[in-house]
């Protein structure tokens, strides 16, 4: 089964995007982990290494899909 990680910072844009994306993905084909970088700050480096530049972002199979623009990763670090 494929793995996806949805990174967000808890803003309304991020929370809405997480709900829409996770509900849309086929749970029989992909497992999705939702990571709130505001509360899981230890995962910011992981997101950067995956190629995330802003949140909300979805990482699937090494590809990063930036969804709308809630905040830059630099803002999340701040």
TALIN-V91654 format. One record per backbone hydrogen bond with DSSP energy under -0.5 kcal/mol. CO is the residue of the C=O (numbers start at 1). NH is the residue of the N-H. E is the energy in kcal/mol with one decimal. If there is no record, write none. Layout:
<<CO;NH;E> <CO;NH;E>>
This chain:
<<2;31;-2.9> <3;61;-0.9> <4;33;-2.6> <5;7;-0.7> <5;59;-2.9> <6;35;-3.1> <7;56;-0.6> <7;57;-2.2> <8;37;-3.4> <11;15;-2.6> <12;16;-2.3> <13;17;-2.4> <14;18;-2.6> <15;19;-2.0> <16;20;-2.3> <17;21;-2.9> <18;22;-2.5> <19;23;-1.9> <20;24;-1.4> <21;25;-1.9> <25;27;-0.8> <26;29;-2.1> <26;30;-1.8> <29;2;-1.8> <30;32;-0.5> <31;4;-2.9> <33;6;-3.2> <33;35;-0.6> <34;36;-0.5> <35;8;-2.4> <35;37;-0.9> <36;39;-1.0> <36;40;-2.3> <40;43;-2.5> <41;44;-1.6> <43;47;-2.1> <44;48;-2.5> <45;49;-2.5> <46;50;-1.6> <47;51;-0.7> <47;52;-2.4> <48;51;-1.3> <53;73;-2.6> <55;70;-2.1> <55;71;-2.0> <56;67;-2.4> <57;7;-2.8> <58;60;-0.6> <58;65;-3.0> <59;5;-2.1> <60;63;-2.3> <63;60;-2.4> <64;66;-0.6> <65;58;-2.4> <66;68;-0.6> <71;55;-3.0> <72;76;-1.7> <73;77;-2.0> <74;78;-1.6>>
